[in-house]
């Protein structure tokens, strides 16, 4: 059974856009999270990203692999265009996380990203897990530009494939697998975050954040402080092995019900208190 992890998700239309074409999926009980960044303009990009979200949500209730679910969402977007939904040329990127026990998989199409943050004694380590499907990524791989030039290149937002693209009969879904370690967060985000917040600033924010909620809110606020030129979506998912000062054996033993560990601890504590009071009054 999936381990119900603590997580936090937030999205914002940014400071210059009048609508939000991003959306996210968060199903902690099924160990599934995703960020989809729609493209195609008003009443098109948000349609495409919503189709991606709904298709992946169906994945949470069957045995279909994450890659197959993403490929299915590609076909669903194309079918929607044929039915006259949204607009011709609409599409979406996606980055998705599936966590089962101590194992996780990240799959993606486009330039929405996944990062792994590991808190350490000297602060922490931020690792980019995904590789953008973008023009500048191809330039970097060929040696034509450096990593520093990639971040400021005028064509950095040109992607080489997306869900809903009609240029290829099928898209390629890239994936990476890993195992959770202690003191880790996995961050999923749209390019509205990474275009405004570089890796160094992101690491500093994650270093001082105390929980996924604070981390997500601080990252979003930093993107807005730096201009917020695009929609911004951030998800922070916590390792099942994560511990904090003051955590004892009881909180770790409490079963996951709501998907939020401290809510579960509170509910379980109230239930124990109720049982103790009933026993007390029975014995009087």
C-alpha positions as CSV (number, residue, x, y, z in Angstrom):
1,X,0.0,0.0,0.0
2,X,1.2,3.6,-0.7
3,X,2.7,5.5,2.2
4,X,0.6,8.6,2.9
5,X,3.2,11.4,2.8
6,X,3.0,15.0,4.1
7,X,2.9,17.4,1.2
8,X,1.8,20.9,0.2
9,X,0.6,22.3,-3.1
10,X,0.1,25.9,-4.2
11,X,-0.5,27.7,-7.5
12,X,-0.8,31.3,-8.5
13,X,-1.6,33.1,-11.8
14,X,1.4,35.4,-11.2
15,X,1.5,39.2,-11.5
16,X,1.2,39.7,-15.3
17,X,-1.2,36.9,-16.5
18,X,-5.0,37.3,-16.2
19,X,-5.6,33.6,-16.0
20,X,-3.9,30.5,-14.6
21,X,-3.1,27.7,-17.2
22,X,-1.2,25.7,-14.5
23,X,-2.9,23.1,-12.4
24,X,-1.8,20.4,-10.0
25,X,-2.9,17.0,-8.7
26,X,-2.3,15.9,-5.2
27,X,-3.5,12.5,-4.0
28,X,-1.4,11.6,-1.0
29,X,-3.4,8.5,-0.2
30,X,-2.4,7.0,-3.6
31,X,1.1,8.4,-3.5
32,X,0.5,10.6,-6.6
33,X,1.3,14.2,-7.3
34,X,1.7,16.2,-10.6
35,X,2.1,19.7,-12.0
36,X,0.8,20.5,-15.5
37,X,1.6,23.7,-17.2
38,X,-0.9,24.4,-20.0
39,X,-0.1,26.3,-23.2
40,X,-2.4,27.8,-25.9
41,X,-3.8,30.9,-24.4
42,X,-7.0,31.6,-22.5
43,X,-9.6,28.8,-22.5
44,X,-7.0,26.5,-24.1
45,X,-4.0,26.0,-22.0
46,X,-6.1,25.5,-18.8
47,X,-8.2,22.9,-20.7
48,X,-5.1,20.9,-21.7
49,X,-3.6,21.0,-18.2
50,X,-6.9,20.0,-16.7
51,X,-7.2,17.0,-19.1
52,X,-3.7,15.9,-18.0
53,X,-4.7,16.2,-14.3
54,X,-7.9,14.2,-14.8
55,X,-6.2,11.5,-16.8
56,X,-3.5,11.0,-14.2
57,X,-6.1,11.0,-11.4
58,X,-7.7,8.0,-13.1
59,X,-4.2,6.4,-13.0
60,X,-4.4,6.6,-9.2
61,X,-7.4,4.1,-9.2
62,X,-6.0,1.5,-11.6
63,X,-2.7,-0.4,-12.2
64,X,-1.7,1.7,-15.2
65,X,2.0,2.8,-15.1
66,X,2.8,6.5,-14.7
67,X,4.4,6.6,-18.2
68,X,1.3,5.0,-19.8
69,X,-1.0,7.4,-18.0
70,X,1.0,10.4,-19.3
71,X,0.9,9.0,-22.8
72,X,-2.9,8.5,-22.4
73,X,-3.2,12.2,-21.4
74,X,-1.5,13.1,-24.7
75,X,-4.1,11.2,-26.7
76,X,-6.9,12.7,-24.6
77,X,-5.8,16.2,-25.4
78,X,-5.7,15.4,-29.1
79,X,-9.2,13.9,-28.9
80,X,-10.4,17.0,-27.1
81,X,-9.2,19.2,-29.9
82,X,-11.0,17.0,-32.4
83,X,-14.2,17.4,-30.4
84,X,-13.8,21.2,-30.5
85,X,-12.8,21.5,-26.8
86,X,-10.2,24.2,-26.0
87,X,-8.4,25.2,-29.1
88,X,-6.2,23.8,-31.8
89,X,-2.6,23.7,-30.8
90,X,-3.2,23.6,-27.1
91,X,-0.8,21.5,-25.0
92,X,0.7,21.0,-21.6
93,X,3.9,20.0,-19.9
94,X,3.8,17.7,-16.9
95,X,6.0,16.4,-14.2
96,X,4.6,13.7,-11.9
97,X,5.6,11.8,-8.8
98,X,4.4,8.3,-7.8
99,X,5.6,7.2,-4.4
100,X,5.1,3.6,-3.2
101,X,6.5,2.7,0.2
102,X,10.2,3.8,0.2
103,X,10.4,3.9,-3.6
104,X,9.5,6.8,-5.9
105,X,9.3,7.5,-9.6
106,X,9.3,10.9,-11.4
107,X,8.1,11.1,-15.0
108,X,7.9,14.2,-17.1
109,X,7.3,15.8,-20.5
110,X,8.4,19.3,-21.3
111,X,10.2,21.8,-19.0
112,X,8.3,21.5,-15.7
113,X,10.9,20.2,-13.2
114,X,11.5,18.0,-10.2
115,X,14.1,18.7,-7.6
116,X,15.3,16.7,-4.6
117,X,16.3,18.5,-1.5
118,X,18.3,16.7,1.2
119,X,18.8,18.6,4.5
120,X,22.3,18.1,5.9
121,X,24.4,19.3,8.7
122,X,26.0,22.1,6.6
123,X,22.6,23.3,5.2
124,X,21.5,21.0,2.5
125,X,21.9,19.7,-1.1
126,X,19.6,20.5,-4.0
127,X,19.6,18.2,-7.0
128,X,17.7,18.6,-10.3
129,X,16.2,15.2,-11.1
130,X,14.6,16.1,-14.5
131,X,16.1,17.2,-17.8
132,X,14.1,19.8,-19.8
133,X,12.7,18.8,-23.2
134,X,13.8,22.2,-24.5
135,X,15.8,23.8,-27.3
136,X,18.4,25.2,-24.9
137,X,18.8,21.8,-23.3
138,X,19.8,20.5,-26.7
139,X,22.2,23.4,-27.1
140,X,23.8,22.6,-23.7
141,X,24.0,18.9,-24.6
142,X,25.8,19.7,-27.8
143,X,28.3,22.0,-26.1
144,X,27.0,25.1,-27.9
145,X,26.2,26.9,-24.7
146,X,27.2,26.6,-21.0
147,X,24.8,25.9,-18.1
148,X,25.1,29.6,-17.1
149,X,24.2,30.8,-20.6
150,X,21.3,28.3,-20.7
151,X,19.5,30.2,-17.8
152,X,19.6,33.5,-19.7
153,X,19.2,32.3,-23.3
154,X,16.5,34.2,-25.2
155,X,15.0,30.9,-26.4
156,X,15.0,29.2,-23.1
157,X,11.2,28.7,-23.1
158,X,11.1,26.9,-26.4
159,X,10.2,23.3,-25.6
160,X,10.9,20.4,-28.0
161,X,7.9,18.3,-27.0
162,X,4.7,18.6,-25.0
163,X,1.5,16.8,-24.3
164,X,-0.9,17.6,-27.2
165,X,1.8,18.2,-29.7
166,X,0.8,17.3,-33.3
167,X,4.3,17.2,-34.6
168,X,4.9,13.6,-33.3
169,X,2.6,10.7,-33.4
170,X,3.8,9.8,-29.9
171,X,5.7,11.7,-27.3
172,X,8.6,10.5,-25.2
173,X,8.1,10.3,-21.4
174,X,11.3,10.4,-19.4
175,X,11.5,8.8,-16.0
176,X,13.8,8.5,-13.0
177,X,13.5,6.2,-10.0
178,X,14.8,6.5,-6.5
179,X,14.5,5.6,-2.9
180,X,13.5,7.9,-0.2
181,X,16.2,8.8,2.4
182,X,15.9,10.8,5.7
183,X,15.3,14.5,5.6
184,X,14.3,14.8,2.0
185,X,11.7,16.8,0.1
186,X,10.9,16.4,-3.5
187,X,9.8,19.6,-5.3
188,X,7.6,19.6,-8.4
189,X,7.2,23.0,-10.2
190,X,6.3,24.8,-13.3
191,X,8.7,27.0,-15.1
192,X,7.0,30.0,-13.6
193,X,9.1,29.2,-10.5
194,X,12.4,28.3,-12.1
195,X,12.3,31.3,-14.5
196,X,12.2,33.6,-11.5
197,X,14.2,31.7,-8.8
198,X,17.6,30.2,-9.5
199,X,18.9,27.1,-7.8
200,X,21.0,29.0,-5.3
201,X,18.0,31.0,-4.0
202,X,15.8,27.9,-4.0
203,X,18.3,26.1,-1.8
204,X,18.5,28.9,0.6
205,X,14.7,29.0,1.0
206,X,14.5,25.3,1.5
207,X,17.3,25.4,4.1
208,X,15.3,27.7,6.3
209,X,11.8,26.3,5.7
210,X,10.6,24.1,8.5
211,X,7.9,22.1,6.7
212,X,6.4,21.5,3.2
213,X,3.8,24.3,3.6
214,X,6.4,26.9,4.6
215,X,8.7,25.8,1.8
216,X,6.0,26.0,-0.9
217,X,4.7,29.4,0.3
218,X,8.2,30.9,0.5
219,X,9.1,29.6,-3.0
220,X,6.0,31.1,-4.5
221,X,6.5,34.4,-2.8
222,X,10.1,34.6,-4.0
223,X,8.9,34.0,-7.6
224,X,6.3,36.8,-7.2
225,X,8.9,39.1,-5.6
226,X,11.2,38.6,-8.6
227,X,8.5,39.6,-11.1
228,X,5.9,36.7,-11.3
229,X,5.8,37.0,-15.1
230,X,4.2,33.6,-15.5
231,X,1.8,31.2,-13.6
232,X,3.6,29.6,-10.7
233,X,2.9,26.1,-9.3
234,X,4.9,24.4,-6.5
235,X,4.4,21.1,-4.8
236,X,6.6,19.9,-1.9
237,X,6.4,16.3,-0.9
238,X,8.1,15.0,2.2
239,X,10.0,11.7,2.6
240,X,8.3,9.1,4.8
241,X,11.6,8.9,6.8
242,X,11.6,12.6,7.6
243,X,12.0,13.4,11.3
244,X,11.9,16.6,13.4
245,X,13.2,17.5,16.8
246,X,10.6,16.2,19.3
247,X,9.3,13.5,17.1
248,X,9.0,10.4,19.3
249,X,8.0,6.8,18.6
250,X,4.3,7.5,19.0
251,X,3.9,10.1,16.2
252,X,5.8,7.8,13.8
253,X,3.6,4.9,14.7
254,X,0.3,6.8,14.2
255,X,-1.4,5.4,11.0
256,X,-1.9,7.8,8.1
257,X,-5.5,8.8,7.5
258,X,-5.7,12.4,6.2
259,X,-2.4,12.5,4.4
260,X,-1.2,15.2,6.9
261,X,0.9,13.6,9.7
262,X,0.3,16.1,12.4
263,X,-3.5,16.2,11.7
264,X,-3.4,12.4,12.1
265,X,-1.4,12.7,15.3
266,X,-3.9,15.2,16.7
267,X,-6.9,13.0,15.8
268,X,-5.3,9.9,17.2
269,X,-4.4,11.7,20.4
270,X,-8.0,12.9,20.8
271,X,-9.3,9.4,20.2
272,X,-6.9,8.1,22.9
273,X,-8.0,10.8,25.3
274,X,-11.6,9.9,24.7
275,X,-11.0,6.2,25.4
276,X,-9.1,7.1,28.7
277,X,-12.0,9.4,29.8
278,X,-14.6,6.7,29.1
279,X,-12.5,4.1,31.1
280,X,-12.1,6.6,33.9
281,X,-15.8,7.4,34.2
282,X,-16.7,3.7,33.9
283,X,-14.4,2.8,36.8
284,X,-15.9,5.5,39.1
